[in-house]
Amino acid sequence: MKKSIIIPTLSVALVFMTSGIYLFSQESNIKLVWNKYDFVPGEKIIFEDNQEGEQNGEFPSRWDLVTGNVENAAFGGQNVIYYKEAESCIVPLLKNPEKDNLPDLFTIEFDCWFEPEEYCQYLVSFYDQKNQSESPIEVEPLKINANHAGIPEKGEGFYPGEEEVGEITKGIWRHVAISFNIRALKVYLDDARVVNIPNLGFNPSGVTICCDPMNSAGAEGKNRFIKNIRVAEGAVKLYDKLISDGKIVTTGIRFDVNKATIKPESMGVINSIVQLLKDHPEIKLSVEGHTDSDGDDASNQILSEKRAQAVVAELTKMGVEPDRLTSKGWGETKPVGPNNTAEGKAANRRVEFVKNN
């Protein structure tokens, strides 16, 4: 069964405030189909930034500046990271940034904004440009446009149905998902895999996210944004995890804030669970929701129950027999990480698929 998700796109208006606060508005929609999405994020979170609690107009607190000018802003009712200048680069703040901080299997995700009728390109380098030396093997950064992504001379591709790198009629958010497995690199734009490089040719050691120096979007001081950045260590296959541990733990099923509405980028995990259950009809699962400690206990308990129920409803809609699934919520009672760090809270906001005997 096809899974269709309505993604909001934005019609942008910029308001400059004397205090340095930046506010933007949003409207309009586009329709995407996520039924074949196979990206599964890593299970151990290395770095997380959803811009929670950030001060508008200040530099993002979980990042370090390599070059340019970057600030926090509000866009469409959400906090975002705003590249004020075209040639701007940032790196995650990590304890030992000079060391290799990326394992053999890792995933990177973030959302980036593209403005119509303007050249807009983001760059991802797989080393920390501020604290690490560039690989002796010269490889250009991953280039991300509205309809295209790739590394020149390595591999690149267009979003299905598109032939122009950045030609769009409305401003849109793209969800970028990057998967690295020992030497192979895959890149997804929203619901589609657009890059599949079997051998990247060097060892990634860190992350730098830049706005291209030739970027014309933002010439009026707007329209270059990223948000919801996550770097995670890759996981073993879901079935192997279920058999060895008796459960699958995932932070890859995500919901709107304080709601049980499943975000579209969750479909990679959900599609994988559906396939696992189709391949192994003997398996029954308890779908169990968990939250972080933000908010009160009672509200978190109810929220975790509703989120588990939403996942069960999605699985049954996709063809899984209802009698093979149950749901349960644990609220904030079973944390797996500290609730005083972004990474710990992200680990606690999880869904577990527990094998029923």
C-alpha contacts under 8 A as a table, 3 or more apart, distances in Angstrom:
res1	aa1	res2	aa2	distance
1	M	35	N	7.17
1	M	317	K	7.96
1	M	318	M	5.66
1	M	319	G	7.59
2	K	33	V	6.91
2	K	34	W	7.27
2	K	35	N	4.94
3	K	33	V	5.74
3	K	34	W	5.43
3	K	35	N	4.85
4	S	31	K	7.00
4	S	32	L	5.90
4	S	33	V	4.56
4	S	34	W	6.19
4	S	35	N	7.47
5	I	31	K	6.16
5	I	32	L	5.65
5	I	33	V	6.34
5	I	34	W	7.23
5	I	264	P	6.19
6	I	29	N	6.52
6	I	30	I	6.05
6	I	31	K	4.88
6	I	32	L	6.50
7	I	29	N	5.71
7	I	30	I	5.54
7	I	31	K	6.20
7	I	32	L	7.17
8	P	27	E	6.85
8	P	28	S	6.00
8	P	29	N	4.46
8	P	30	I	6.47
8	P	172	I	7.60
8	P	173	W	7.86
9	T	26	Q	6.94
9	T	27	E	6.10
9	T	28	S	5.25
9	T	29	N	5.03
9	T	30	I	6.59
9	T	170	K	7.18
9	T	171	G	5.93
9	T	172	I	4.62
9	T	173	W	6.39
10	L	25	S	7.16
10	L	26	Q	4.18
10	L	27	E	4.80
10	L	28	S	6.05
10	L	29	N	7.86
10	L	76	G	7.48
10	L	170	K	7.27
10	L	171	G	5.34
10	L	172	I	6.06
10	L	173	W	7.95
11	S	25	S	6.72
11	S	26	Q	5.07
11	S	27	E	5.52
11	S	28	S	7.15
11	S	170	K	7.20
11	S	171	G	6.23
12	V	24	F	6.08
12	V	25	S	5.52
12	V	26	Q	6.07
12	V	171	G	7.69
12	V	223	N	7.64
13	A	24	F	5.32
13	A	25	S	5.74
14	L	22	Y	7.05
14	L	23	L	6.10
14	L	24	F	5.17
14	L	25	S	7.71
14	L	222	K	6.66
15	V	22	Y	6.01
15	V	23	L	5.49
15	V	24	F	6.71
16	F	20	G	7.00
16	F	21	I	6.71
16	F	22	Y	5.77
16	F	23	L	7.42
17	M	20	G	5.41
17	M	21	I	5.37
17	M	22	Y	6.65
18	T	21	I	7.40
19	S	57	G	7.90
20	G	56	N	7.71
20	G	57	G	5.19
21	I	56	N	5.57
21	I	57	G	5.02
21	I	73	A	6.68
22	Y	56	N	7.14
22	Y	57	G	6.88
22	Y	73	A	5.13
22	Y	74	A	6.02
22	Y	75	F	7.98
23	L	73	A	6.60
23	L	74	A	5.02
23	L	75	F	5.88
24	F	74	A	6.31
24	F	75	F	4.52
24	F	76	G	5.84
24	F	77	G	7.85
25	S	75	F	6.17
25	S	76	G	4.80
25	S	77	G	7.44
26	Q	75	F	7.57
26	Q	76	G	4.89
32	L	191	D	7.00
33	V	36	K	7.95
33	V	191	D	6.54
34	W	37	Y	5.25
34	W	191	D	5.03
34	W	192	A	7.89
34	W	264	P	7.18
34	W	267	M	6.44
35	N	267	M	7.34
35	N	271	N	7.17
36	K	191	D	7.51
36	K	192	A	7.92
36	K	268	G	7.93
36	K	271	N	7.48
37	Y	191	D	5.43
37	Y	192	A	6.47
37	Y	193	R	7.80
37	Y	267	M	6.36
37	Y	268	G	5.04
37	Y	271	N	7.18
38	D	267	M	7.70
38	D	268	G	4.52
38	D	269	V	7.34
38	D	271	N	6.91
38	D	272	S	6.98
39	F	177	A	7.40
39	F	179	S	7.62
39	F	188	Y	7.79
39	F	268	G	4.76
39	F	269	V	7.18
40	V	252	G	6.95
40	V	268	G	5.31
40	V	269	V	5.37
40	V	272	S	7.97
41	P	107	T	5.78
41	P	108	I	7.88
41	P	179	S	7.72
41	P	232	A	7.01
41	P	234	G	6.79
41	P	235	A	7.90
41	P	251	T	7.92
41	P	252	G	5.76
41	P	269	V	7.87
42	G	45	I	7.16
42	G	105	L	7.93
42	G	106	F	6.08
42	G	107	T	5.69
42	G	231	V	7.97
42	G	232	A	4.80
42	G	233	E	4.74
42	G	234	G	3.80
42	G	235	A	5.30
42	G	252	G	7.87
43	E	232	A	6.36
43	E	233	E	6.13
43	E	234	G	6.13
43	E	235	A	5.72
43	E	249	V	7.43
43	E	250	T	6.02
43	E	251	T	6.52
43	E	252	G	7.68
44	K	232	A	5.33
44	K	233	E	5.04
44	K	234	G	7.18
44	K	235	A	7.85
44	K	347	A	7.61
45	I	48	E	6.97
45	I	230	R	7.30
45	I	231	V	6.15
45	I	232	A	4.19
45	I	233	E	6.30
45	I	343	E	6.05
45	I	346	A	7.65
45	I	347	A	6.86
46	I	230	R	7.67
46	I	231	V	5.42
46	I	232	A	4.96
46	I	233	E	6.68
46	I	343	E	6.96
47	F	92	P	7.42
47	F	94	L	7.98
47	F	229	I	7.89
47	F	230	R	5.63
47	F	231	V	5.02
47	F	232	A	6.81
47	F	342	A	7.94
47	F	343	E	6.09
48	E	228	N	7.65
48	E	229	I	5.92
48	E	230	R	4.58
48	E	231	V	6.54
48	E	342	A	5.86
48	E	343	E	5.34
48	E	346	A	7.25
49	D	52	E	7.46
49	D	62	R	6.99
49	D	227	K	7.69
49	D	228	N	5.80
49	D	229	I	5.23
49	D	230	R	6.43
49	D	342	A	6.72
50	N	227	K	6.33
50	N	228	N	4.31
50	N	229	I	6.34
51	Q	54	E	5.54
51	Q	60	P	7.76
51	Q	79	N	5.79
51	Q	80	V	6.50
51	Q	81	I	7.72
51	Q	227	K	7.11
51	Q	228	N	7.09
52	E	79	N	7.36
54	E	58	E	7.86
54	E	60	P	6.87
54	E	61	S	7.21
54	E	72	N	6.95
54	E	79	N	7.41
55	Q	58	E	5.65
55	Q	72	N	6.66
56	N	71	E	7.54
56	N	72	N	4.96
56	N	73	A	5.10
56	N	74	A	6.94
56	N	79	N	7.88
57	G	71	E	5.55
57	G	72	N	5.15
57	G	73	A	6.06
58	E	71	E	5.31
58	E	72	N	5.61
59	F	70	V	6.23
59	F	71	E	4.49
59	F	72	N	6.01
60	P	63	W	5.74
60	P	64	D	7.99
60	P	70	V	7.66
60	P	71	E	6.11
60	P	72	N	5.83
60	P	81	I	6.97
61	S	64	D	7.98
62	R	92	P	6.26
62	R	93	L	5.47
63	W	90	I	6.31
63	W	91	V	5.59
63	W	92	P	4.54
63	W	93	L	4.86
64	D	90	I	5.60
64	D	91	V	5.31
64	D	92	P	6.21
64	D	93	L	5.92
65	L	68	G	7.51
65	L	69	N	7.88
65	L	70	V	7.68
65	L	89	C	6.31
65	L	90	I	4.67
65	L	91	V	6.56
66	V	88	S	7.33
66	V	89	C	5.23
66	V	90	I	5.37
66	V	91	V	7.02
66	V	129	Q	6.89
66	V	130	K	5.63
67	T	87	E	7.20
67	T	88	S	5.14
67	T	89	C	5.33
67	T	90	I	7.30
68	G	84	K	7.87
68	G	85	E	5.96
68	G	86	A	7.59
68	G	87	E	5.70
68	G	88	S	3.98
68	G	89	C	6.53
69	N	83	Y	6.34
69	N	84	K	5.43
69	N	85	E	5.53
69	N	88	S	5.89
70	V	81	I	7.07
70	V	82	Y	5.65
70	V	83	Y	4.66
70	V	84	K	5.46
70	V	85	E	7.30
70	V	88	S	6.92
71	E	81	I	6.03
71	E	82	Y	5.25
71	E	83	Y	6.71
71	E	84	K	7.02
72	N	79	N	6.98
72	N	80	V	5.90
72	N	81	I	4.84
72	N	82	Y	5.69
73	A	79	N	5.80
73	A	80	V	5.38
73	A	81	I	6.20
73	A	82	Y	6.00
74	A	77	G	6.19
74	A	78	Q	5.44
74	A	79	N	4.57
74	A	80	V	5.88
75	F	78	Q	5.31
75	F	79	N	6.26
75	F	80	V	6.46
79	N	227	K	7.49
80	V	225	F	6.15
80	V	226	I	5.93
80	V	227	K	5.06
81	I	225	F	5.44
81	I	226	I	5.30
81	I	227	K	6.04
82	Y	222	K	7.92
82	Y	223	N	7.88
82	Y	224	R	5.81
82	Y	225	F	4.72
82	Y	226	I	6.89
83	Y	86	A	6.78
83	Y	88	S	6.41
83	Y	211	C	6.88
83	Y	224	R	5.37
83	Y	225	F	6.24
84	K	88	S	7.83
84	K	218	G	7.44
84	K	221	G	6.21
84	K	222	K	7.10
84	K	224	R	7.37
85	E	88	S	5.94
85	E	218	G	7.68
85	E	221	G	7.81
86	A	211	C	5.61
86	A	212	D	6.02
86	A	213	P	4.98
86	A	214	M	6.76
86	A	215	N	5.41
86	A	216	S	7.40
86	A	218	G	7.44
87	E	210	C	7.15
87	E	211	C	5.66
87	E	212	D	5.68
87	E	213	P	4.04
87	E	214	M	7.55
87	E	215	N	7.80
88	S	210	C	5.54
88	S	211	C	5.48
88	S	212	D	7.57
88	S	213	P	7.51
89	C	208	T	6.60
89	C	209	I	5.64
89	C	210	C	4.07
89	C	211	C	6.51
90	I	208	T	5.79
90	I	209	I	5.62
90	I	210	C	6.44
91	V	128	D	6.30
91	V	129	Q	7.51
91	V	130	K	7.45
91	V	207	V	6.21
91	V	208	T	4.79
91	V	209	I	6.56
92	P	207	V	7.23
92	P	208	T	7.58
93	L	97	P	7.25
94	L	97	P	5.32
96	N	99	K	5.78
97	P	100	D	7.66
97	P	101	N	7.20
97	P	128	D	7.29
97	P	131	N	5.98
97	P	132	Q	7.44
97	P	206	G	7.91
98	E	128	D	7.67
98	E	131	N	4.98
98	E	132	Q	5.18
99	K	132	Q	7.45
99	K	205	S	7.43
100	D	103	P	7.87
100	D	204	P	7.83
100	D	205	S	4.38
100	D	206	G	6.43
101	N	205	S	5.52
101	N	206	G	5.64
102	L	105	L	7.79
102	L	106	F	6.68
102	L	204	P	6.50
102	L	205	S	5.09
102	L	206	G	5.94
102	L	233	E	7.59
103	P	106	F	6.09
103	P	205	S	7.96
103	P	233	E	6.42
104	D	180	F	7.42
104	D	181	N	6.12
104	D	182	I	4.73
104	D	183	R	7.93
104	D	234	G	7.99
105	L	179	S	7.70
105	L	180	F	5.51
105	L	181	N	4.56
105	L	182	I	5.89
105	L	233	E	5.91
105	L	234	G	4.55
105	L	235	A	7.43
106	F	179	S	6.10
106	F	180	F	5.36
106	F	181	N	6.83
106	F	231	V	7.20
106	F	232	A	5.57
106	F	233	E	4.34
106	F	234	G	4.47
107	T	177	A	7.19
107	T	178	I	5.41
107	T	179	S	4.54
107	T	180	F	6.22
107	T	230	R	7.98
107	T	231	V	5.74
107	T	232	A	5.30
107	T	233	E	6.41
107	T	234	G	6.34
108	I	177	A	5.87
108	I	178	I	5.01
108	I	179	S	6.69
108	I	229	I	7.44
108	I	230	R	5.71
108	I	231	V	4.53
108	I	232	A	6.58
109	E	175	H	7.30
109	E	176	V	5.55
109	E	177	A	4.53
109	E	178	I	6.28
109	E	228	N	7.51
109	E	229	I	5.57
109	E	230	R	5.21
109	E	231	V	6.60
110	F	175	H	5.98
110	F	176	V	5.42
110	F	177	A	6.85
110	F	226	I	6.79
110	F	227	K	5.96
110	F	228	N	5.22
110	F	229	I	4.33
110	F	230	R	6.52
111	D	173	W	6.35
111	D	174	R	5.57
111	D	175	H	4.44
111	D	176	V	5.89
111	D	226	I	5.40
111	D	227	K	5.25
111	D	228	N	6.16
111	D	229	I	7.23
112	C	173	W	5.53
112	C	174	R	5.48
112	C	175	H	6.66
112	C	176	V	7.45
112	C	224	R	7.75
112	C	225	F	5.72
112	C	226	I	4.34
112	C	227	K	6.64
113	W	171	G	7.26
113	W	172	I	5.84
113	W	173	W	4.50
113	W	174	R	6.41
113	W	223	N	6.91
113	W	224	R	6.22
113	W	225	F	5.39
113	W	226	I	6.44
114	F	120	C	6.18
114	F	145	N	7.76
114	F	146	A	5.99
114	F	171	G	5.53
114	F	172	I	5.42
114	F	173	W	6.31
114	F	174	R	7.63
114	F	223	N	7.14
114	F	224	R	7.27
115	E	118	E	6.00
115	E	119	Y	7.94
115	E	120	C	6.96
115	E	168	I	7.78
115	E	170	K	6.98
115	E	171	G	4.49
115	E	172	I	6.86
115	E	217	A	6.48
115	E	223	N	6.27
116	P	167	E	6.93
116	P	168	I	5.19
116	P	169	T	5.42
116	P	170	K	5.34
116	P	171	G	5.28
117	E	167	E	6.83
117	E	168	I	6.94
117	E	169	T	7.23
118	E	166	G	7.99
118	E	215	N	7.98
118	E	216	S	5.89
118	E	217	A	5.06
119	Y	166	G	6.77
119	Y	214	M	7.75
119	Y	215	N	5.53
119	Y	216	S	5.22
119	Y	217	A	5.82
120	C	145	N	6.46
120	C	146	A	7.59
120	C	166	G	7.18
120	C	212	D	7.44
120	C	215	N	5.09
120	C	216	S	6.47
120	C	217	A	5.61
120	C	224	R	7.82
121	Q	143	K	6.71
121	Q	144	I	5.57
121	Q	145	N	4.91
121	Q	146	A	7.69
121	Q	211	C	6.36
121	Q	212	D	5.45
121	Q	215	N	6.28
122	Y	143	K	5.98
122	Y	144	I	5.13
122	Y	145	N	6.75
122	Y	209	I	7.21
122	Y	210	C	5.70
122	Y	211	C	4.68
122	Y	212	D	5.54
123	L	141	P	5.94
123	L	142	L	5.54
123	L	143	K	4.82
123	L	144	I	6.20
123	L	208	T	7.96
123	L	209	I	5.75
123	L	210	C	4.95
123	L	211	C	6.13
123	L	212	D	6.31
124	V	141	P	5.45
124	V	142	L	5.02
124	V	143	K	6.71
124	V	207	V	6.86
124	V	208	T	5.65
124	V	209	I	4.75
124	V	210	C	6.42
125	S	128	D	7.54
125	S	129	Q	7.84
125	S	140	E	7.68
125	S	141	P	4.62
125	S	142	L	6.37
125	S	206	G	7.85
125	S	207	V	5.79
125	S	208	T	5.08
125	S	209	I	6.62
126	F	141	P	7.27
126	F	204	P	4.93
126	F	205	S	6.18
126	F	206	G	5.24
126	F	207	V	4.84
126	F	208	T	6.61
127	Y	132	Q	6.54
127	Y	133	S	7.71
127	Y	134	E	6.75
127	Y	135	S	7.87
127	Y	204	P	5.99
127	Y	205	S	4.97
127	Y	206	G	3.83
127	Y	207	V	4.97
127	Y	208	T	6.38
128	D	131	N	5.58
128	D	132	Q	5.19
128	D	133	S	7.75
128	D	205	S	7.26
128	D	206	G	4.77
128	D	207	V	5.22
128	D	208	T	5.49
129	Q	132	Q	5.89
129	Q	133	S	7.16
129	Q	134	E	7.23
129	Q	207	V	7.95
129	Q	208	T	6.31
132	Q	206	G	7.97
135	S	138	E	6.52
135	S	139	V	7.99
135	S	202	F	7.25
135	S	203	N	7.96
137	I	201	G	7.66
137	I	202	F	6.64
139	V	151	I	7.82
140	E	151	I	6.20
140	E	152	P	6.69
141	P	151	I	6.24
142	L	149	A	7.07
142	L	150	G	5.48
142	L	151	I	4.83
143	K	149	A	5.45
143	K	150	G	5.43
143	K	151	I	6.23
144	I	148	H	6.21
144	I	149	A	4.47
144	I	150	G	6.83
145	N	148	H	5.04
145	N	149	A	5.92
145	N	165	V	6.12
145	N	166	G	5.67
146	A	165	V	6.59
146	A	166	G	4.86
146	A	167	E	7.35
146	A	168	I	7.37
146	A	172	I	7.98
146	A	174	R	7.09
147	N	158	F	5.63
147	N	159	Y	5.01
147	N	162	E	6.40
147	N	163	E	7.84
147	N	164	E	6.82
147	N	165	V	5.16
147	N	166	G	5.55
147	N	167	E	7.38
147	N	189	L	7.84
148	H	156	E	7.42
148	H	157	G	5.72
148	H	158	F	4.31
148	H	159	Y	5.83
148	H	164	E	7.83
148	H	165	V	5.17
148	H	166	G	7.23
148	H	189	L	7.98
148	H	194	V	7.28
149	A	156	E	5.66
149	A	157	G	5.85
149	A	158	F	6.70
149	A	187	V	7.50
149	A	189	L	7.86
149	A	194	V	6.68
149	A	195	V	6.87
150	G	154	K	7.61
150	G	155	G	5.60
150	G	156	E	3.71
150	G	157	G	6.30
150	G	187	V	7.91
150	G	194	V	7.93
150	G	195	V	6.18
151	I	154	K	5.36
151	I	155	G	5.54
151	I	156	E	5.98
152	P	155	G	6.32
152	P	156	E	7.02
154	K	197	I	6.54
154	K	200	L	7.11
155	G	195	V	6.17
155	G	196	N	6.71
155	G	197	I	5.68
156	E	194	V	6.79
156	E	195	V	5.15
156	E	196	N	7.65
157	G	194	V	4.81
157	G	195	V	5.57
158	F	161	G	7.86
158	F	162	E	6.11
158	F	163	E	6.64
158	F	164	E	7.94
158	F	165	V	7.23
158	F	194	V	5.85
159	Y	162	E	5.62
159	Y	189	L	6.92
159	Y	192	A	6.64
159	Y	193	R	7.87
159	Y	194	V	6.09
160	P	192	A	7.25
162	E	165	V	7.83
164	E	167	E	5.51
168	I	171	G	7.17
174	R	189	L	6.19
174	R	190	D	5.72
175	H	188	Y	7.84
175	H	189	L	5.80
175	H	190	D	4.76
175	H	265	E	7.51
176	V	187	V	7.23
176	V	188	Y	5.71
176	V	189	L	5.03
176	V	190	D	6.31
177	A	187	V	5.78
177	A	188	Y	5.03
177	A	189	L	6.75
177	A	190	D	7.76
178	I	185	L	7.20
178	I	186	K	5.75
178	I	187	V	4.58
178	I	188	Y	6.41
179	S	185	L	5.74
179	S	186	K	5.13
179	S	187	V	6.47
180	F	183	R	6.74
180	F	184	A	5.61
180	F	185	L	4.61
180	F	186	K	6.53
181	N	184	A	5.18
181	N	185	L	6.66
181	N	234	G	7.85
183	R	198	P	6.76
183	R	199	N	4.98
183	R	200	L	5.56
183	R	201	G	6.92
183	R	202	F	7.54
183	R	203	N	7.54
184	A	196	N	7.45
184	A	197	I	5.59
184	A	198	P	4.39
184	A	199	N	4.93
184	A	200	L	5.93
185	L	195	V	7.58
185	L	196	N	5.92
185	L	197	I	5.04
185	L	198	P	6.47
185	L	199	N	7.21
185	L	200	L	6.41
186	K	193	R	7.09
186	K	194	V	7.69
186	K	195	V	5.29
186	K	196	N	4.58
186	K	197	I	6.30
187	V	193	R	5.81
187	V	194	V	5.91
187	V	195	V	4.90
187	V	196	N	6.76
188	Y	191	D	6.90
188	Y	192	A	5.41
188	Y	193	R	4.15
188	Y	194	V	5.54
188	Y	195	V	6.93
189	L	192	A	5.53
189	L	193	R	6.44
189	L	194	V	6.74
190	D	265	E	7.28
191	D	265	E	7.54
193	R	196	N	7.59
197	I	200	L	6.17
211	C	215	N	6.98
211	C	224	R	7.59
212	D	215	N	5.26
215	N	218	G	7.57
216	S	219	A	5.67
217	A	220	E	7.87
217	A	222	K	7.23
217	A	223	N	6.10
217	A	224	R	6.88
218	G	221	G	4.70
218	G	222	K	4.24
218	G	223	N	5.10
218	G	224	R	6.17
219	A	222	K	7.04
226	I	229	I	7.85
236	V	240	D	6.85
236	V	241	K	6.53
237	K	240	D	5.42
237	K	241	K	6.32
238	L	241	K	5.08
238	L	242	L	6.17
238	L	248	I	6.50
238	L	272	S	7.85
238	L	273	I	7.82
238	L	276	L	7.86
239	Y	242	L	5.04
239	Y	243	I	6.25
239	Y	276	L	6.79
240	D	243	I	5.27
240	D	244	S	6.09
241	K	244	S	5.24
241	K	245	D	5.70
241	K	246	G	7.25
241	K	247	K	6.71
241	K	248	I	6.03
242	L	245	D	5.49
242	L	246	G	4.75
242	L	247	K	4.55
242	L	248	I	5.37
242	L	354	V	7.71
242	L	355	K	7.01
243	I	246	G	5.40
243	I	247	K	7.43
245	D	248	I	7.54
246	G	354	V	6.17
246	G	355	K	5.49
247	K	352	E	6.64
247	K	353	F	5.34
247	K	354	V	4.23
247	K	355	K	5.66
248	I	352	E	5.58
248	I	353	F	5.02
248	I	354	V	6.53
249	V	350	R	7.02
249	V	351	V	6.16
249	V	352	E	4.50
249	V	353	F	6.53
250	T	253	I	6.71
250	T	350	R	5.68
250	T	351	V	5.53
250	T	352	E	6.23
251	T	254	R	7.00
251	T	346	A	7.19
251	T	347	A	6.31
251	T	349	R	6.49
251	T	350	R	4.58
251	T	351	V	6.47
252	G	266	S	5.81
252	G	269	V	6.40
252	G	350	R	7.65
253	I	262	I	7.18
253	I	263	K	7.46
253	I	265	E	7.69
253	I	266	S	4.44
253	I	267	M	7.54
253	I	269	V	6.68
253	I	270	I	7.52
253	I	350	R	7.19
253	I	351	V	6.82
254	R	262	I	5.91
254	R	263	K	5.48
254	R	265	E	7.56
254	R	266	S	5.79
255	F	258	N	7.87
255	F	259	K	6.43
255	F	260	A	5.88
255	F	261	T	5.27
255	F	262	I	4.52
255	F	263	K	5.16
255	F	307	R	7.87
256	D	259	K	5.28
256	D	260	A	6.74
256	D	261	T	5.59
256	D	262	I	6.69
256	D	263	K	6.50
258	N	303	L	7.15
259	K	303	L	6.92
259	K	307	R	7.69
260	A	303	L	6.84
260	A	306	K	5.82
260	A	307	R	4.62
260	A	310	A	6.43
261	T	307	R	7.58
261	T	310	A	7.41
262	I	266	S	6.89
262	I	310	A	7.44
262	I	311	V	7.77
263	K	266	S	5.71
263	K	267	M	7.99
264	P	267	M	5.81
265	E	268	G	6.64
266	S	269	V	5.83
266	S	270	I	6.44
267	M	270	I	4.79
267	M	271	N	5.65
268	G	271	N	5.32
268	G	272	S	6.29
269	V	272	S	5.08
269	V	273	I	6.26
270	I	273	I	5.08
270	I	274	V	6.21
270	I	315	L	7.26
271	N	274	V	5.11
271	N	275	Q	6.23
272	S	275	Q	5.11
272	S	276	L	6.12
273	I	276	L	5.00
273	I	277	L	6.24
274	V	277	L	5.24
274	V	278	K	6.22
274	V	315	L	6.55
274	V	318	M	7.32
274	V	319	G	7.87
274	V	320	V	6.81
275	Q	278	K	5.01
275	Q	279	D	6.09
276	L	279	D	5.14
276	L	280	H	6.11
277	L	280	H	5.04
277	L	281	P	5.71
277	L	283	I	6.51
277	L	320	V	7.26
278	K	281	P	5.76
278	K	320	V	7.58
280	H	283	I	5.88
283	I	324	R	7.32
283	I	355	K	7.02
283	I	356	N	7.38
284	K	324	R	4.55
284	K	325	L	6.02
284	K	355	K	6.05
284	K	356	N	5.32
284	K	357	N	7.44
285	L	324	R	6.26
285	L	325	L	5.14
285	L	326	T	6.56
285	L	353	F	5.87
285	L	354	V	5.40
285	L	355	K	4.81
285	L	356	N	5.31
286	S	325	L	5.74
286	S	326	T	4.72
286	S	327	S	5.49
286	S	328	K	7.15
286	S	352	E	7.92
286	S	353	F	5.67
286	S	354	V	4.98
286	S	355	K	6.44
286	S	356	N	6.39
287	V	308	A	5.71
287	V	309	Q	7.84
287	V	311	V	7.44
287	V	312	V	6.87
287	V	325	L	7.01
287	V	326	T	6.02
287	V	327	S	4.64
287	V	328	K	6.26
287	V	351	V	6.99
287	V	352	E	5.90
287	V	353	F	4.81
287	V	354	V	6.48
288	E	304	S	7.73
288	E	305	E	7.64
288	E	308	A	5.48
288	E	327	S	5.72
288	E	328	K	4.72
288	E	329	G	5.40
288	E	330	W	7.11
288	E	351	V	5.66
288	E	352	E	5.08
288	E	353	F	6.39
288	E	354	V	7.46
289	G	304	S	4.61
289	G	305	E	6.16
289	G	307	R	6.13
289	G	308	A	4.93
289	G	328	K	6.44
289	G	329	G	4.70
289	G	330	W	6.10
289	G	331	G	7.07
289	G	349	R	7.98
289	G	350	R	6.32
289	G	351	V	4.78
289	G	352	E	6.54
290	H	304	S	5.35
290	H	329	G	6.36
290	H	330	W	5.40
290	H	331	G	5.06
290	H	332	E	6.07
290	H	333	T	7.94
290	H	334	K	7.32
290	H	335	P	7.95
290	H	348	N	6.42
290	H	349	R	5.55
290	H	350	R	5.35
290	H	351	V	6.21
291	T	300	N	6.33
291	T	303	L	7.84
291	T	304	S	6.21
291	T	330	W	7.74
291	T	331	G	5.27
291	T	332	E	4.98
291	T	348	N	5.67
291	T	349	R	4.40
291	T	350	R	6.69
292	D	300	N	7.95
292	D	331	G	7.68
292	D	332	E	5.38
292	D	335	P	7.17
292	D	339	N	6.50
292	D	345	K	5.36
292	D	346	A	7.49
292	D	348	N	5.12
292	D	349	R	5.47
293	S	296	D	7.46
293	S	297	D	7.57
293	S	300	N	7.64
293	S	332	E	5.46
293	S	339	N	6.40
293	S	345	K	7.76
294	D	300	N	7.99
295	G	299	S	6.91
295	G	300	N	6.76
296	D	299	S	5.57
296	D	300	N	6.30
297	D	300	N	5.22
297	D	301	Q	6.17
297	D	331	G	6.98
297	D	332	E	6.88
298	A	301	Q	5.13
298	A	302	I	6.40
298	A	331	G	7.90
299	S	302	I	5.23
299	S	303	L	6.06
300	N	303	L	4.94
300	N	304	S	6.03
300	N	331	G	4.77
300	N	332	E	6.38
301	Q	304	S	5.30
301	Q	305	E	6.39
301	Q	329	G	6.27
301	Q	330	W	6.00
301	Q	331	G	3.82
301	Q	332	E	7.02
302	I	305	E	5.19
302	I	306	K	6.25
302	I	329	G	7.34
302	I	331	G	7.14
303	L	306	K	5.15
303	L	307	R	6.13
303	L	329	G	7.80
303	L	331	G	7.11
304	S	307	R	5.15
304	S	308	A	6.23
304	S	328	K	7.74
304	S	329	G	4.62
304	S	330	W	6.26
304	S	331	G	5.18
305	E	308	A	5.24
305	E	309	Q	6.21
305	E	327	S	7.28
305	E	328	K	5.62
305	E	329	G	3.98
305	E	330	W	7.29
305	E	331	G	7.61
306	K	309	Q	5.00
306	K	310	A	6.09
306	K	329	G	7.62
307	R	310	A	4.97
307	R	311	V	6.37
307	R	329	G	7.92
308	A	311	V	5.23
308	A	312	V	6.36
308	A	327	S	5.52
308	A	328	K	6.22
308	A	329	G	6.47
308	A	351	V	7.23
309	Q	312	V	5.06
309	Q	313	A	6.11
309	Q	327	S	5.78
309	Q	328	K	7.66
310	A	313	A	5.02
310	A	314	E	6.22
311	V	314	E	5.06
311	V	315	L	6.21
312	V	315	L	5.12
312	V	316	T	6.19
312	V	325	L	6.71
312	V	326	T	7.30
312	V	327	S	6.86
313	A	316	T	5.26
313	A	317	K	6.09
314	E	317	K	5.04
314	E	318	M	6.32
315	L	318	M	5.11
315	L	319	G	6.63
315	L	320	V	5.65
316	T	319	G	5.14
316	T	320	V	4.56
316	T	321	E	6.04
316	T	322	P	5.89
317	K	320	V	7.22
320	V	324	R	7.42
321	E	324	R	5.70
321	E	325	L	7.48
322	P	325	L	5.57
322	P	326	T	7.99
323	D	326	T	7.63
330	W	333	T	5.95
330	W	334	K	6.88
331	G	334	K	7.62
332	E	335	P	6.34
332	E	348	N	7.76
334	K	348	N	7.94
335	P	338	P	7.28
335	P	339	N	7.92
335	P	348	N	5.36
336	V	344	G	7.48
336	V	347	A	6.67
336	V	348	N	5.80
337	G	343	E	7.82
337	G	344	G	4.32
337	G	345	K	6.68
337	G	347	A	6.17
337	G	348	N	6.16
338	P	341	T	6.26
338	P	344	G	4.71
338	P	345	K	6.57
339	N	342	A	7.58
339	N	344	G	5.49
339	N	345	K	4.90
339	N	348	N	7.77
340	N	344	G	6.97
340	N	345	K	7.11
341	T	344	G	5.15
341	T	345	K	6.16
342	A	345	K	5.27
342	A	346	A	6.11
343	E	346	A	5.09
343	E	347	A	6.20
344	G	347	A	5.11
344	G	348	N	6.32
345	K	348	N	5.05
345	K	349	R	6.37
346	A	349	R	5.23
346	A	350	R	7.60
347	A	350	R	6.32
